[in-house]
Amino acid sequence: MSCSSLCVVDVLELVAWRRLRFLVSILLGTFALGVPNQLLAQDWNQWQGPLRNGRWETSGTIDKFAAEGPKFVWRQKVANGYSGPSIAGGKVVVMDFVRTEGDPTPNPGTKSALEGSERVQCLDAASGKVLWNHEYKCSYLISYPNGPRATPVIDDNRVYTLGAEGNLKCLDLTNGKVVWEKNLKAEYNLESAPHWGFAAHPLVDGNTLYCVVGGEGSVAVAFDKLSGKELWRSLSAPVQGYCPPTIVEAHGIRTLIIWHSHAINGLNPNTGEVYWSFDLVPAYEMPIIAPIQTGNQVLATALQGTSLLIELGKDAKSPKEIWRGGGIHSDHNPPLIVDGHIYGVSERGPLKCCDLKSGKEVWESMVTANNGRPVNSGTGFIVQGDGKFFMFIETGELIIAKLSPEGCEELDRAKILEPTSRTGSRKVVWSHPAFAGTRMYVRNDEEIVCVELGAN
């Protein structure tokens, strides 16, 4: 359900990556931005991509689908889940929940007890063949108990997963064996999982794994990524929320942002010291979308008018509020900021463009809405790549479009998956796709598919 910054990778890794681009550009006699996609971006190793910012470094993609429809490379069966896939090193990792046979389909709007097991599957990215799986028994007592929410994080030869009931695991990417694991509810004395389950995608930064946990003094917890040892814990809140930990950098200062049910907070990523806080209480105590950095500013957005633009100061402890409210109020689908404008699917399903400087709406289109009608928690995931926007909406359709302050130019759309999860009276697909090379990988509650979006 769940659901952006240049600084979510270790600084040294980022420098090395930039040097690689520079060397490749010299060898090919061209600028780094013109380096072929195959040499630069084959992986989508975590939620929202390598930099967690919804940008797909690619080229040579289609503007329109073929007359016969999308080109499916492979299909593989999966079970229930909202968790998106991650791709790295020719492998796809995806989580699901295998219900105990005969268990009835639960009412998604209420806390439901459900027996089964959570599963981490690793597939071959080229063929979809199952390479290994790691499965463990797990009883659900959460609302919308459809399956895991958080997307796996692949880091070198390890994969980090977080289940809906708080099972945090580090697995060997080669064979799926457990490197270390924790039961967050037990270790941090939590009476239960959050109402909608653990959903904040873990963040790897350097040698640290950051997680949103909950409990007294432990809403944010930093672990050593290799051993699982706790490094520090920080913050208390009535509800920990569902917003992923996010690291931003401005004026040479790195800040870990944690948005819980009552405030958005800036922390020292090395110690957990609280630099600053702004009161920001979203509807239903449900912060979901990670704060989005653009320059020295950070945007936070949630349901029913809960949006805030912050400008980070030269002093780590002196940010200032620019505006509140604004026109974009997304549920669990992150918007993008491009050239001073915010593009995103707002809470009832319409696609909106808002001015970043003022927060005011520029235009609205129902192109992303479910059958063109407003609905509760209307969802569409937007990724920018190759000079276009790829919008995967809850009906299982992929829309290719050009977006600008002048409006939305839809180039084409096609059905990719059938909606299988239920919310209210409608069925939806609420899983963020992954993009690697020129392909899209996306799942529902029955299958994960690989779709070729390259023009050749």
WOSULQUI-V25846 format. One record per residue. RES is the residue in one small letter. SS is DSSP state (H for helix, E for strand, L for the rest). Layout:
RES:SS  RES:SS
This chain:
m:L  s:L  c:L  s:L  s:L  l:L  c:L  v:L  v:L  d:L  v:H  l:H  e:H  l:H  v:H  a:H  w:H  r:H  r:H  l:H  r:H  f:H  l:H  v:H  s:H  i:H  l:H  l:H  g:L  t:L  f:L  a:H  l:H  g:H  v:L  p:L  n:H  q:H  l:H  l:H  a:L  q:L  d:L  w:E  n:L  q:L  w:L  q:L  g:L  p:L  l:L  r:L  n:L  g:L  r:E  w:E  e:L  t:L  s:L  g:L  t:E  i:L  d:L  k:L  f:L  a:E  a:L  e:L  g:E  p:L  k:E  f:E  v:E  w:E  r:E  q:E  k:E  v:L  a:L  n:E  g:L  y:L  s:L  g:L  p:L  s:E  i:E  a:E  g:L  g:L  k:E  v:E  v:E  v:E  m:E  d:E  f:E  v:E  r:E  t:L  e:L  g:L  d:L  p:L  t:L  p:L  n:L  p:L  g:L  t:L  k:E  s:E  a:E  l:E  e:L  g:E  s:E  e:E  r:E  v:E  q:E  c:E  l:E  d:E  a:L  a:L  s:L  g:L  k:L  v:E  l:E  w:E  n:E  h:E  e:E  y:E  k:E  c:L  s:L  y:E  l:E  i:E  s:E  y:L  p:L  n:L  g:L  p:L  r:L  a:L  t:L  p:L  v:E  i:E  d:E  d:L  n:L  r:E  v:E  y:E  t:E  l:E  g:L  a:L  e:L  g:L  n:E  l:E  k:E  c:E  l:E  d:E  l:L  t:L  n:L  g:L  k:L  v:E  v:E  w:E  e:E  k:E  n:E  l:H  k:H  a:H  e:H  y:L  n:L  l:L  e:L  s:L  a:L  p:L  h:L  w:L  g:L  f:L  a:L  a:L  h:L  p:L  l:E  v:E  d:E  g:L  n:L  t:E  l:E  y:E  c:E  v:E  v:L  g:L  g:L  e:L  g:L  s:L  v:L  a:E  v:E  a:E  f:E  d:E  k:L  l:L  s:L  g:L  k:L  e:E  l:E  w:E  r:E  s:E  l:L  s:L  a:L  p:L  v:L  q:L  g:L  y:L  c:L  p:L  p:L  t:E  i:E  v:E  e:E  a:E  h:L  g:L  i:E  r:E  t:E  l:E  i:E  i:E  w:E  h:L  s:L  h:L  a:E  i:E  n:E  g:E  l:E  n:L  p:L  n:L  t:L  g:L  e:L  v:E  y:E  w:E  s:E  f:E  d:E  l:L  v:L  p:L  a:H  y:H  e:H  m:L  p:L  i:L  i:L  a:L  p:L  i:E  q:E  t:E  g:L  n:L  q:E  v:E  l:E  a:E  t:E  a:L  l:L  q:L  g:L  t:L  s:E  l:E  l:E  i:E  e:E  l:L  g:L  k:L  d:L  a:L  k:L  s:L  p:L  k:E  e:E  i:E  w:E  r:E  g:L  g:L  g:L  i:L  h:L  s:L  d:L  h:L  n:L  p:L  p:L  l:E  i:E  v:E  d:L  g:L  h:E  i:E  y:E  g:E  v:E  s:L  e:L  r:E  g:L  p:L  l:E  k:E  c:E  c:E  d:E  l:L  k:L  s:L  g:L  k:L  e:E  v:E  w:E  e:E  s:E  m:L  v:L  t:L  a:L  n:H  n:H  g:H  r:L  p:L  v:L  n:L  s:L  g:E  t:L  g:E  f:E  i:E  v:E  q:E  g:E  d:L  g:L  k:E  f:E  f:E  m:E  f:E  i:E  e:L  t:L  g:L  e:E  l:E  i:E  i:E  a:E  k:E  l:E  s:E  p:L  e:L  g:E  c:E  e:E  e:E  l:E  d:E  r:E  a:E  k:E  i:L  l:L  e:L  p:L  t:L  s:E  r:E  t:E  g:L  s:L  r:E  k:E  v:E  v:L  w:L  s:L  h:L  p:L  a:E  f:E  a:E  g:L  t:L  r:E  m:E  y:E  v:E  r:E  n:L  d:L  e:L  e:E  i:E  v:E  c:E  v:E  e:E  l:L  g:E  a:L  n:L
